[in-house]
Amino acid sequence: MEDMHKRAMPSSAIGLRLFEPSINDVCESVAHSGFAFLQPPTVAHLLDTVVPGFIQDWEQFRQSWDHLQQDTFMGDGGTYRLRRHATLSIEQGSRHWQACAHRPHYQNVEHNGLNGGIVRHYAPFTTEVCSGKVFSAVMDLCCAFLGVLAGQSAWHIEAHQFRIDASRGAASPTPEGVHRDGVDFVFMLLVNRVNVMEGETSIYDNDLRLLARHSMIHELEAALLNDEQVRHGVSAVIPIHPDRPAHRDVLVVTFKKR
């Protein structure tokens, strides 16, 4: 399982047949440490296991981040975050997810001191993204993780497409600082990085002792967190060439027991 805590490999290595941890291996790491970082070959292998050929839709999935809308609920007044949002669920005794009627996003102030305490309305995921092979593979894989980690529970699920735009200077993926999301589990997938450096993810225990630091650099890197066991934050991304577009694109999926 050492693969889950090393710096990621280039996405050109996705096709290599190396040792790939199984779903049970990943869940064992999360159960023991509260988190697991997954390299691109591992993520590609696991996604292809649940939805063979998912990679055929990867470029279309990645390009969907070009059609996000500005987050107008930033407590710091920032205009650097763009997003879309989806609500899904898993019923008790089922391992199959389903889309729900679109609804607003809410976090309490305890979990988000910057933007919490208000109902936030975001544009929904497009039908093409929700029905595409990549999103289906991500959700099916997460359902498999949950089945091992928490049994067949009923789940409230929220998915978020985030773009952090650093074209005008340094911008923070987690402006609220080190935090919990107020859920049970969080899955994060790096979709793209363009002309940015930094953006290091830090993992802490609930006493704010640092457990790990890791920069997700390559597409198809991922992290799975037990949100009750650990806290996380991401340092600002900084443009490499200030005169060019610069952004970091991530898919975040949260799971809370109902």
C-alpha positions, 0 to 999 in steps of 0.5 A: 500500500506504499503507493497510496502515500507517495508523490504521484506519477506522470499521467503518461504512466497511467497505461503502465501495469504496476502494482495497483492496490485493490478497493480493499487495500484503499479502504484498509488505509483509510480505516487505519490512517483516516486518508489515502492518496491515490496515484493516477495508475491506481485510480485509472485501474480502479475506475476501469474496473467498475466502468470499463472504457471510462477513459474514452470520455475523459477529455469531454469530462475535463473540458466540462470545467470550461463551463462552470459558473462563478461562485458568488457566495465567497465571504472574502469577496473573491471571484477566483472560484467557479463551480457546479453542484449536484445532489445524489443519494444511495438508499439503505441496502443498495450499492447503487447511486441515483441523482436527486432533484437539484437543491442548494448547498449548505454548511454550518459556520462550524465547518465553514467559517468563511461561507457557512451559515447561508443557503448557497445556490449553484448551477447544476451539473450538466446532463452530459457530465452526470450521464457520462462514463467518467462520473459514473465510474467515480460514483460506482467506485465511491459506492464500492469504497463505502460498501467496505468502509461503512456497510450498506447505509443510506447516503446523502451525496453532494458532488462539486466541480471546482475551478480555482482561477489563478490567472490574476494571482495566487488563489486558495482552493480552501479559503476557509482554512484547515477544516472538516466538511461536516460529512462522513467521507470525502473523495477528491479527484484532480482533473486538471492543472494549467500553469500553476504551482503549489496547491499542497494538500495537508492532512491533520488529525482532529487535534490539528497535528499534521499527518501528511502533505502531498501535492496532487499534480497530475490528472487522475490523482485522488484522495479519499478521506474519513471526514470525521477522523481527519481535517484537510486544507490546500495551500494557494495555487500560484501562476507560473507565467502571470500573463497566461491562463492559470487554474486548478480543476477538481471534482469533490464528492462528499458522503453523509449518512442519512 
